[in-house]
Amino acid sequence: MDNIVIFSLTSSKELTKEIVNILGVEQGEIVVTHFADGEVLVEPQQSVRGKHVFIIQSTCAPVNDKIMELLICLDACRRASCKEVTCVIPYYGYARQDRKARARQPITARLVADLLQAAGADRVVSVDLHAPQIQGYFKIPSDNLTAVDMIGQYFRTQNMHDVVVVSPDHGGAIRARNLSNSIPDSTIAIIDKRRIRPNFSESMNLIGDVKGKDCIIIDDLVDTGGSLLGCIKMLKENGALDIYCAATHGVFSKNALQKIAQSGVKEFVITNSIERTEEELSKVPNVKVLSIALLLASSIEAIACNKPISNVYRLFHSDEEEEMNFKNLAGL
């Protein structure tokens, strides 16, 4: 681990502090400057010659600024003669534009992948991509980690009975199944949903039985919260008891946090892939934030030491010793 440098850009500062504390390394010094006209300058403040550089940056709002910071940092590190550079992107912006859903639409998720490679990335690590096939857009190694096992471990620490894991659409059925597999004796249900335009959807039918049961709605991200409210309403109409929600990425555009606070959801579990301020979270007491620092730190260590990343998921197995370790880390 002596030959690595970990840089944080502007979107993942607190997450990076947690990661370097877990790894027991010093965080790299870097300065990001935004000029009045919008130009970005990124300057590493230490030598990276011959080092394996890890750049941690979620490409969240403002998405274009965060992507440019990442691209410019890649260029700076390459021109400073680093040996290798890995982009750790907890939230991969533009991932929802992964295909041509209609005529003349771009595939922007592929464009971002091309830009990262052109700027000099040797590897990309992300968490719960909106579409797993985005991995195939890269000609370099790409690791799509998942927080679902960690979310499952959290819900195993809660006093829940007769659990149904609910996918808000057909595309998330595999995610719901994976979460259900980590929660003993749980079943799954699927909401048949039709999206009429971006950020607007119409819930149609419920596939599965939720009457008299606790429900966990699981998704990869929540943006405006409109689809989520439709799912909650449908579950209540079908006799669900306590309703929980979980998503890896809390995008929370517009008044999404206000909607969640008033939704009647018992608890909404997200990760810190997109960082929220204390002030924002204080207004939504039913939101619980889990840290993915251990997941990312273990992955960085595996990459730096040429070990299998698949071993990382052993951290979230359900044996009693690991369960106790998780409770201690989460402060439960």
C-alpha positions in Angstrom: 0.0 0.0 0.0 3.0 2.3 0.1 2.9 2.8 -3.7 -0.6 4.2 -3.9 -2.0 7.8 -3.7 -5.7 8.4 -3.0 -7.1 11.7 -4.2 -10.5 13.1 -3.4 -12.2 15.7 -5.7 -15.1 17.8 -4.7 -18.0 15.4 -4.5 -16.8 12.7 -2.2 -14.6 14.4 0.5 -16.1 12.8 3.6 -16.3 9.4 2.0 -12.6 9.6 1.1 -11.7 10.5 4.6 -13.4 7.4 5.9 -11.7 5.3 3.2 -8.2 6.5 4.0 -8.8 6.0 7.7 -9.8 2.4 7.1 -6.8 1.8 4.9 -4.4 3.6 7.3 -2.9 5.8 4.5 -2.5 9.5 4.1 -4.9 11.2 1.7 -3.3 12.8 -1.3 -3.1 16.6 -1.5 -4.9 18.1 -4.5 -6.4 21.5 -5.3 -9.5 21.9 -7.5 -10.2 25.5 -8.7 -13.3 26.7 -10.5 -12.8 30.0 -12.4 -15.5 32.6 -12.9 -16.2 31.5 -16.4 -16.7 27.9 -15.4 -13.3 26.5 -16.3 -11.8 23.9 -14.0 -8.2 23.5 -12.9 -7.0 20.4 -11.0 -3.5 20.4 -9.5 -2.0 17.5 -7.5 0.1 19.0 -4.8 2.5 16.0 -4.5 4.5 13.7 -6.8 2.6 10.8 -8.3 5.5 9.6 -10.5 5.5 5.7 -10.6 2.5 5.6 -8.2 -0.9 3.9 -8.6 -3.4 6.7 -8.2 -7.0 6.3 -7.1 -9.3 9.2 -7.8 -12.6 9.2 -5.8 -15.4 11.2 -7.3 -19.1 10.7 -7.6 -20.4 12.3 -10.8 -23.5 13.8 -9.2 -25.0 17.2 -9.4 -23.8 19.4 -10.9 -23.0 16.4 -13.1 -21.0 18.1 -15.9 -18.8 19.9 -13.5 -18.0 16.7 -11.6 -17.2 14.8 -14.8 -14.9 17.6 -16.0 -13.0 17.6 -12.7 -12.5 13.9 -13.0 -11.3 14.1 -16.6 -8.9 17.0 -15.9 -7.6 15.1 -12.8 -6.9 12.1 -15.0 -5.0 14.2 -17.5 -3.0 15.9 -14.7 -2.0 12.5 -13.2 -1.0 11.1 -16.6 1.1 14.1 -17.4 2.8 13.8 -14.0 4.0 10.2 -14.9 1.8 8.1 -12.6 2.1 4.4 -13.2 -1.6 3.6 -13.2 -4.8 5.4 -12.4 -8.1 4.0 -11.2 -11.3 6.0 -11.1 -13.5 5.2 -8.1 -16.9 6.5 -9.1 -19.5 5.6 -6.4 -22.3 7.2 -8.4 -21.9 7.1 -12.2 -23.7 10.0 -13.7 -25.6 9.6 -17.1 -26.0 5.9 -16.3 -29.7 6.2 -17.1 -28.9 7.1 -20.7 -27.6 3.5 -21.4 -29.6 2.8 -24.6 -31.6 4.3 -27.5 -35.1 4.2 -26.0 -36.4 6.3 -28.9 -35.2 7.4 -32.3 -32.3 9.8 -32.3 -31.4 9.5 -28.6 -27.8 9.4 -27.5 -26.1 6.7 -25.5 -24.5 9.1 -23.1 -23.4 6.4 -20.6 -21.1 5.1 -23.4 -19.9 8.6 -24.2 -18.8 9.1 -20.6 -17.0 5.7 -20.6 -15.1 6.8 -23.8 -14.2 10.1 -22.3 -12.7 8.4 -19.2 -10.7 6.1 -21.3 -9.5 8.8 -23.6 -8.4 10.9 -20.6 -6.2 8.0 -19.4 -8.1 5.8 -16.9 -6.7 2.3 -16.5 -9.6 1.0 -14.4 -13.0 2.1 -13.3 -14.8 1.1 -10.0 -18.4 2.0 -9.6 -21.3 1.0 -7.3 -24.7 -0.3 -8.5 -24.7 0.9 -12.0 -28.2 1.7 -13.2 -27.6 -0.8 -16.0 -25.0 -3.5 -15.4 -24.3 -3.7 -19.2 -22.5 -0.3 -18.8 -19.5 -2.4 -17.8 -19.3 -3.5 -21.4 -18.8 0.0 -22.6 -15.3 0.0 -21.2 -12.3 -1.6 -22.9 -10.4 -1.4 -19.6 -11.2 -3.4 -16.4 -14.4 -2.2 -14.8 -15.8 -3.3 -11.5 -19.5 -2.8 -10.6 -19.7 -3.3 -6.9 -23.1 -3.6 -5.1 -24.4 -2.3 -1.9 -27.3 -4.7 -1.9 -25.5 -7.2 0.4 -24.7 -4.4 2.9 -28.3 -3.2 2.8 -29.5 -6.8 3.4 -27.2 -7.0 6.4 -28.7 -3.8 7.8 -32.2 -5.1 7.5 -31.2 -8.3 9.2 -30.4 -6.3 12.2 -34.0 -4.9 12.3 -36.9 -6.5 14.0 -38.9 -7.4 10.9 -41.2 -10.3 10.3 -43.0 -11.6 7.2 -40.8 -9.5 4.8 -41.6 -8.9 1.2 -38.9 -7.3 -1.0 -40.5 -5.1 -3.6 -39.1 -4.1 -7.0 -40.6 -0.9 -8.3 -40.3 -2.2 -11.9 -39.5 -5.3 -13.9 -35.9 -4.1 -14.5 -35.1 -4.3 -10.8 -36.4 -7.8 -10.2 -32.9 -9.3 -10.0 -31.9 -6.7 -7.5 -35.0 -7.5 -5.4 -34.2 -11.2 -5.6 -30.6 -10.6 -4.4 -31.8 -8.6 -1.4 -34.4 -11.2 -0.6 -31.7 -13.9 -0.7 -29.9 -12.1 2.1 -33.0 -11.7 4.3 -34.1 -15.1 5.6 -37.7 -16.2 4.8 -38.5 -13.2 2.7 -40.4 -13.2 -0.6 -40.5 -10.8 -3.5 -43.1 -8.7 -5.3 -42.9 -6.6 -8.5 -44.8 -3.5 -9.5 -45.6 -3.4 -13.1 -44.8 0.2 -14.0 -45.1 2.1 -17.2 -42.9 5.2 -17.6 -44.6 7.9 -19.6 -41.6 10.4 -19.8 -38.4 11.1 -17.8 -39.1 11.5 -14.0 -42.8 10.6 -14.5 -44.2 7.1 -14.3 -47.6 5.4 -13.9 -47.8 2.4 -11.6 -50.1 -0.2 -13.1 -50.3 -3.6 -11.3 -48.8 -5.4 -8.3 -47.4 -8.9 -8.9 -47.2 -10.7 -5.5 -48.8 -10.7 -2.1 -48.1 -7.9 0.4 -51.2 -8.0 2.5 -50.4 -8.0 6.3 -46.6 -8.0 5.6 -43.7 -5.6 6.0 -42.3 -4.4 2.7 -38.9 -3.2 1.5 -38.9 -1.3 -1.8 -35.4 -1.6 -3.3 -34.0 0.4 -6.2 -30.6 1.5 -7.4 -31.4 5.3 -7.1 -34.2 7.7 -6.2 -34.3 11.0 -8.1 -37.4 13.1 -7.7 -39.3 10.5 -5.7 -42.4 10.5 -7.9 -42.2 6.8 -8.8 -41.5 5.9 -5.2 -44.7 7.6 -4.0 -46.7 5.7 -6.5 -45.2 2.4 -5.3 -45.9 3.3 -1.7 -49.5 4.2 -2.4 -50.1 0.9 -4.3 -48.6 -1.2 -1.5 -50.8 0.6 1.1 -53.9 0.0 -1.1 -53.0 -3.7 -1.1 -52.8 -4.0 2.7 -49.0 -3.7 3.4 -48.0 -3.0 7.0 -44.8 -1.1 7.6 -43.1 0.1 4.4 -39.3 0.6 4.2 -37.4 1.8 1.2 -33.8 1.3 0.2 -31.6 2.7 -2.6 -27.9 2.9 -3.2 -27.9 6.4 -4.6 -30.0 9.2 -3.1 -30.0 11.6 -5.9 -33.0 13.5 -4.4 -33.6 16.2 -7.0 -36.1 19.1 -6.5 -38.3 18.5 -3.4 -37.6 14.7 -3.1 -36.5 14.8 0.5 -39.7 16.7 1.5 -41.8 14.0 -0.3 -39.9 11.2 1.6 -40.4 13.0 4.9 -44.2 13.1 4.3 -44.5 9.7 2.6 -45.3 7.6 5.6 -42.3 5.4 5.0 -41.0 4.0 8.3 -37.3 4.2 7.2 -35.5 5.1 4.0 -32.0 3.5 3.7 -29.5 5.1 1.4 -25.7 5.0 1.1 -23.3 7.9 1.1 -22.4 7.4 -2.6 -23.9 10.9 -3.0 -23.0 13.0 0.1 -25.8 15.0 1.8 -25.3 17.7 4.3 -26.2 17.4 8.0 -28.8 20.2 7.5 -30.5 18.3 4.6 -30.7 15.1 6.6 -32.0 16.7 9.7 -35.2 17.5 7.9 -35.9 13.9 7.1 -35.6 11.8 10.3 -36.8 8.7 8.5 -33.7 8.6 6.3 -30.8 6.3 7.4 -27.4 6.6 5.7 -25.1 3.6 5.4 -21.5 4.2 4.6 -19.9 2.3 1.6 -16.4 3.3 2.8 -15.6 -0.2 3.9 -16.8 -1.7 0.6 -14.7 0.8 -1.4 -11.6 0.6 0.9 -11.6 -3.2 0.7 -11.9 -3.0 -3.1 -9.0 -0.4 -3.3 -6.8 -2.7 -1.2 -7.7 -5.7 -3.3 -6.8 -3.8 -6.5 -3.6 -2.4 -5.1 -2.5 -5.8 -3.9 -3.7 -7.8 -6.9 -6.3 -9.8 -4.9 -9.8 -10.9 -6.0 -12.4 -8.2 -5.5 -15.0 -11.0 -5.0 -13.6 -11.5 -1.5 -15.0 -8.1 -0.5 -18.5 -9.5 -0.3 -17.5 -11.8 2.5 -17.7 -8.7 4.7 -21.5 -8.9 4.5 -22.1 -12.6 5.2 -24.7 -13.4 7.8 -22.6 -15.3 10.3 -22.9 -14.0 13.9 -19.3 -12.7 14.1 -19.7 -10.6 10.9 -23.2 -9.4 12.0 -21.7 -8.1 15.2 -18.9 -6.4 13.3 -21.4 -4.7 11.1 -23.5 -3.5 14.0 -20.4 -2.0 15.6 -19.4 -0.2 12.3 -23.0 1.1 11.8 -23.3 2.2 15.4 -26.4 0.0 16.0 
